[in-house]
Amino acid sequence: MTNAKHSVKAVSGAIVALALTLGLAPQAVAAESAPVADGTIRIDGPEFARPSGPVTAGRRQGRASTPIDDLDAERQKRPEIYGFTPLPTDVAVVPGEFEPVGQTLIAWTINDDTDSTTRTYFIDLIRAVSSNSRTLVVGGYAGAAQHARTTLTQAGVDTSKIEFMERNLDSWWMRDYGPIAARRTDGSKRFIHTRYYQDRLNDDALATGLANQWNIPISRPKLESEGGNFQSDGAGGCIVTNDVLNRPLNLTNQLTAADLRDMFGKLYGCRTTTILDPIKGEGTGHVDMFATFTGKRDVLVGAYDPKDDPENAKVLDGNADRLTAAGYQVHRIPMPGHGDDTYRSYTNSLAVNDAVLVPVYTDDTAHEREAMDAYRAAYPNRKIVPIDATSIIKSAGAIHCTTMTISKL
């Protein structure tokens, strides 16, 4: 972010290390925080047990070690962090992800016990992202910021453009719980944060903590959704899958498609919202697993070979037709196979200023060249950077899922 009052406080020379308490007001930071031995500032706050088991992007695994009712009770104790707020009245639009990026957020929840291929994935991701935008690495446990700094430095990553922050997190799926930055009618930012998975209270608190730290207004609507299931074309058009209607909070509130479109209009400035069908069998139900905007009227949509997956070939063809009818220029990109129940995706990518980072998979290269060609055609003036996502995709996400970009406004 370019506004000086939103920049993170410098600590230990050019490297910045901060931590957020859950909902702590920015003016309280200096009084309540204290540097630890490695120079990282950590602000103590409530801590919740992480979900037990592998924490996937979807809801198939990673249930809470604490009963959901108890977690909901914890949310009710902290309305300043988790409480719902009125729908905003000042949102103009959410910029498209292909537009200039001011900062990219990435969670660091890995440690020395994390498998080497996943560790390498995050090193390569941060190396590529930080070469093209300011980068904020959020360490997700005590000592994580120093662990990230040390690991990246040893791998030869230039950390001069990286800021380090530390606070409790449950997972590395920054796209799903990080703040969505909307442009207000006066040109300033507003953060939007929808309720995240019930069992991930630490993740669910990050957006409000960042908003408080950076003095940015935030809206928390009575809507359960994840950032991976929302995209904006930057011109008032938005896409989402109908899987959002099946989230527990939305079912309780009997949310309809009409309700969703009305809420998106106020939250994100969506004058039109095209509701698509999710990939059948894929755990997240998110739109970023098969589609990505590359321009205000251009969108890449995945295509399955009917011989490999006839059912999802029809689903994605139907989504492509729906987007064409909505006025978009639809470009198709192949979908890798999922015979091993791993739903790989080339659209789970990240446009970050002069580069576009595209996931590739060493265990499925059949369509890689065609996918890279599709991105070169979509972004002829940008560098297309492949990132090996073979390990991370087994947890139901890739590059887009593990990053959140804050547009330059």
Stockholm file with secondary structure:
# STOCKHOLM 1.0

chainA/1-409         MTNAKHSVKAVSGAIVALALTLGLAPQAVAAESAPVADGTIRIDGPEFARPSGPVTAGRRQGRASTPIDDLDAERQKRPEIYGFTPLPTDVAVVPGEFEPVGQTLIAWTINDDTDSTTRTYFIDLIRAVSSNSRTLVVGGYAGAAQHARTTLTQAGVDTSKIEFMERNLDSWWMRDYGPIAARRTDGSKRFIHTRYYQDRLNDDALATGLANQWNIPISRPKLESEGGNFQSDGAGGCIVTNDVLNRPLNLTNQLTAADLRDMFGKLYGCRTTTILDPIKGEGTGHVDMFATFTGKRDVLVGAYDPKDDPENAKVLDGNADRLTAAGYQVHRIPMPGHGDDTYRSYTNSLAVNDAVLVPVYTDDTAHEREAMDAYRAAYPNRKIVPIDATSIIKSAGAIHCTTMTISKL
#=GR chainA/1-409 SS CCCGGGSCCCCSTTCEEEECCTTCCGGGHHHHCEECTTSCEECCCCCCCCCSSCCCSSSSSCCCSSCHHHHHHHHHHCHHHHCCCCCCSCEEECCCTTSCEEEEEEEECCCTTSCHHHHHHHHHHHHHHHTTSEEEEEECSTTHHHHHHHHHHHTTCCGGGEEEEECCCSCSCHHHHSCEEEEETTSCEEEECCBCCTTCHHHHHHHHHHHHHHTCCEECCSCBCCGGGCEECSSSEEEEEGGGGGSHHHHHTTCCHHHHHHHHHHHHCCSEEEEECCCTTCSSCCGGGTEEESSSSEEEEEECCTTTCHHHHHHHHHHHHHHHHTTCEEEEEECCCCTTSCCCCSSSCEEETTEEEEEECTTCCTTHHHHHHHHHHHCTTSEEEEEECTTGGGGTCCTGGGCEEEECC
#=GC SS_cons         CCCGGGSCCCCSTTCEEEECCTTCCGGGHHHHCEECTTSCEECCCCCCCCCSSCCCSSSSSCCCSSCHHHHHHHHHHCHHHHCCCCCCSCEEECCCTTSCEEEEEEEECCCTTSCHHHHHHHHHHHHHHHTTSEEEEEECSTTHHHHHHHHHHHTTCCGGGEEEEECCCSCSCHHHHSCEEEEETTSCEEEECCBCCTTCHHHHHHHHHHHHHHTCCEECCSCBCCGGGCEECSSSEEEEEGGGGGSHHHHHTTCCHHHHHHHHHHHHCCSEEEEECCCTTCSSCCGGGTEEESSSSEEEEEECCTTTCHHHHHHHHHHHHHHHHTTCEEEEEECCCCTTSCCCCSSSCEEETTEEEEEECTTCCTTHHHHHHHHHHHCTTSEEEEEECTTGGGGTCCTGGGCEEEECC
//
